[in-house]
Amino acid sequence: MLRHKKLKDRGKSVNRSKDLLTVRWENNQVIMIDQTKLPAKLVYVKYRKYEDVARAIERLVVRGAPAIGVAAAFGMSLAAISSKAKNKNSLLKDLKIAYERLRSTRPTAVNLVWALDQIMKVASSKNDLEEMKKSIVLSSLNMATEDISTNKKLGQNGAEMIHNHDVILTHCNAGSLATVAYGTALGVLRAASDMGKNIRVVATETRPVMQGSRLTAFELDHYGIDFSLIPDTAVGHIMSSGLIKRVIVGADRVLKTGHVYNKIGTYQVAALAKRHDIPFYVAAPSSTFDLTSKVSDVIIEERNKNELMKMGNKLLAPRGIKVFNPAFDVTPPELITGIITEKGIIKPPYEDSISKIF
Ligand code: MRU
């Protein structure tokens, strides 16, 4: 049986009440937590070129749907201020090149293209070059601020349905590190904990990139929320023991039908939750909803086979074998109890409730 030990303050110099600020803009630079270095080191990287931001998104220095959206918007700000264009059309041309490069980094999370589209819209609406550049930077800053306030609202909405002494399972990382600062699924848990609810969390390790063990465990430890880490393969076992009272995960894209794209393994967790009558919730801000695509339109990212083949330099499987490494899966609406947004909790039938709320 899973036992939860109260976290001890290990006397680290981190301020536990302080938000982890995942991505920000300062002195015409984008500053991010380098998530590839977590949990060993909390280090920040600075970028002055949009190309470096694009590479950072590809390398998972920054990851999580809302965080890559804001990072890409800041990338557009870098492209705007470094452009040598002398008129609106040539600035728009430079921006379009940056747009395409940033958009090509990761295909599944819709927040990326949502953020890039917002920036292009703002740029096209101005005529004066300086005004265009200023409004792009301002829009990306607003997007970052709004990401925090939206997720706080979403967190409050979700926290209302958490009961005292609930044990909640989460998969992947949908926390501060996946957003600008507050988190979506973990934002709900933080808000519940701040309301004085006594909660415990079970976090899956989330193979093969280990967002659960490297990032969610780091965050929950940072915020002083009681949790245990489990292998992905223990989800069914733990659910069958009756310990888990609800599941909350984030999302990379939600369709108008209620289909939810999230980290690979989410579908398995949802199917097992259904099998054990455990409510399965998704936490997603408006920027994660894609009201135009169909399931057949969405590209599920396939990542490098080395994520499965190697752990550091150690070989985990025979060289030369075939590998399939999808980064996301789709959870169908019939497995989802509710979708928590900043506008309220959306319930099935999703076609109706999503179109009403938007
Ligand atoms: O590949 P990643 O780490 O970018 O995948 C992240 C997830 O799947 C998260 O659960 C999702 O982006 C929600 S973030 C609030």
Residues whose N, C-alpha, C, O or C-beta is under 5 A from the ligand:
A	BS01	MRU	R63 G64 A65 P66 H171 C172 N173 A174 A178 T184 Q211 G250 A251 D252 N262 K263
